Amino acid sequence: MKLLVTGGAGFIGSALILHLLEATPHEVVNIDCLTYAACPSSLQAAVGHPRYAFEAIDIREPKAVARALRRHRPDAILHLAAESHVDRSIADSDAFIQTNVVGTHRLLEAARTYYATLDATARGVFRFHHVSTDEVHGSAEPDDLFTEQSQLSPNSPYAASKAAADDLVRVWHDTYGLPTLITASTNNYGPRQHPEKLIPRIIIDALAHRPIALYGDGRHVRDWMHVEDHVRALRRATEHGRVGERYNIGALAPKTNLEIATLVCDALDTLVPNRGLGSYARLITFVADRKNHDRRYALDPSRIMHELDWQPERGLEDGIRDTVRWYLNNPQWINDALGVRGANRSV
């Protein structure tokens, strides 16, 4: 297959592209407008690969997207391009509406026009795979898991923009017959994640002996999944998922933010002990809570596990230790992400 990936220079997008090039025979076309959160160096291993192509395109530019579709003739679109940092969405929501809502709408329209040009065989193969998030459901009650049928009830501008995109994708299938599917995942972590996100920020602040700031009491719960497990699930859904369906992707590894910070600090204590400090966990502090902060996210991944034979493989503690080791071994990548793109250090 030839797969067109939007937002392929981001954290999950770059991990997906590297996986596809290493583990499949698929061709990959990456379109990305390279915002602050993109890191082209994450795709260094893809540069020059005979099955990889890059187009510097904003998904809000329909003519550019249409040209890319005509030129590359993809068998599927995997739509990952999105603004994704909740704090930024609260401070300034415009970019989130423009990229996540307007951008998704324009991409859907371009895909619909392109789909109409395909012959019957190509139409039978084509998929528009939209990648979403658990945050669209809002906060889960204790011991509850959101299923694919759970209502959308977002509580931040970011989550609202993703929920709107989810509805657009569903409607473009129901109304126009575009063969779409949606996957939603829990929190991702792993190498090459932008430093504004929780785990890399903890690592960077700890190494600089800055306070490791957590919102509120630090007991907000998230399900944590290694990015490599996520991209395997994305591949399975694109290759074998049913048109019109939604698939939840989760690792069933819930931890509070305080527990995550402690695990990261424990790994740092082992890998780069600081005798003067004792433990990096001493740097953990608590700050005023985020506005309308969801207490708990939790997805039920039973459908993708049973229908598509996918299971998470990376254990959380080993995955975090490996992630900490990657950041310790790649200071230049961190400098590029912080220096060139000026990462937001807020929690």
Secondary structure, DSSP 8 states (H G I E B T S, - for coil): -EEEEETTTSHHHHHHHHHHHHH---EEEEE----TT--GGGGGGGTT-TTEEEE---TT-HHHHHHHHHHH--SEEEE------HHHHHH--HHHIIIIIIIHHHHHHHHHHHHHTS-HHHHHH-EEEEEEEGGGG----TT--B-TTS-----SHHHHHHHHHHHHHHHHHHHH---EEEEEE-EEE-TT--TTSHHHHHHHHHHTT--EEEETTS--EEEEEEHHHHHHHHHHHHHH--TT-EEEE----EEEHHHHHHHHHHHHHHHS--TTTS-GGGGEEEE---TT--SB--B--HHHHHHS-------HHHHHHHHHHHHHH-HHHHHIIIIIT------
